Amino acid sequence: AIAAVSTSWVMLLLTRLGLGATEAPIYPAGGKLNAIWMTRNERGRGATLLDGGAPLGAALGSIVIAGLIAGLDSWRLSFVVAGVGTILAGLWCWYYIRNHPREHPHVNDAEARYLEEAHAEEDAESPAVTGGNPMNFLHYRSVWAMCLGWMFFNTVWYGLLTWMPSYLFKVHGFDIKQLGGASFIIFFAGFVGELVGGYLSDHWKARGGSPNAVHRTLFGAAALIATVSIFLVAQVKNPIAVVALLSSTLFFLRWCGLYWVIPSILATRERVGFLGGIMNLGGNIGGISTPIIVGLIVSATGSYFLALMYFAVAGVALFLSSMAIDYSKKLPV
């Protein structure tokens, strides 16, 4: 909201840094909450509901922001609306969310006991917490692969989030209203896809699917289909086909919201927040670097073709990283 009154690039930069710093804890905290409030056969839906806020916010925001800019000719007012809306959402979360089910007034005893029994069964199969240095997680291949996979996912996600409107405007001639509508369709497809991925994961596990089979299949399919869709975007000229392919990209790419289940798979509940923070750090490296790299590619070549190929390469790397994770056991730290 403060960015709305900025009069220089320095102030805009400071408000953007403030936004990044203060939103960073949301996903690690959400991953921890997912581990506490869900059983292991429910965490796919929990993770994708949490992570699905990103494409849903982008979808709704594209309509609201584009409408405000088109109707009032003011980007500043759109910043105020986004900022105040986020503050209200944060106040509601502070009021409603509790760290543990027993602390919540709307959770009855049967529900709390159901979760406690499921967690006790899971804990019985987990390695004991030794009180060791949590940085020892970095000794494991699965943790590095998790961080790299989330980084490559964010490479594609933030690349599309930051550069897709410019691409549709410059290459395919979309105006502000068409951009708003197209962005809503594309990002809402991502939100729907994320919920579908969470349901498939939990349903498959409940029917006896092994963690490695479930996650490697879903992540592998998501990465490959998204990569092929991005590659095709660079080949087609029809604007409707481009929107359809970008919708396909986001629908399957957002299955990777299931990555927020991985910290609870690899770590005990005492370490989930820490492991989620490490994963998010990897993701933020992709989020920080990708808009800059894509900008350099576009400015140097005058074309978006190599930028789209950059996303395709990241999709392949996401596939390889996801295949390198062992989803079958917790790590002793």
Secondary structure, DSSP 8 states (H G I E B T S, - for coil): -GGGG--SHHHHHHHHHHHHHHHTTHHHHHHHHHHHHS-TTTHHHHHHHHHTHHHHHHHHHHHHHHHHHHHH--HHHHHHHHHHHHHHHHHHHHHH--SSGGG-TT--HHHHHHHHHHHHHHHHTS-------GGGGGGSHHHHHHHHHHHHHHHHHHHHHHHHHHHHHHHH---HHHHHHHHHHHHHHHHHHHHHHHHHHHHHHHTT--HHHHHHHHHHHHHHHHHHHHHHHTT---HHHHHHHHHHHHHHHGGGGGGGGHHHHHS-TTTHHHHHHHHHHHHHHHHHHHHHHHHHHHHHHSSSHHHHHHHHHHHHHHHHHHHT--TTS----
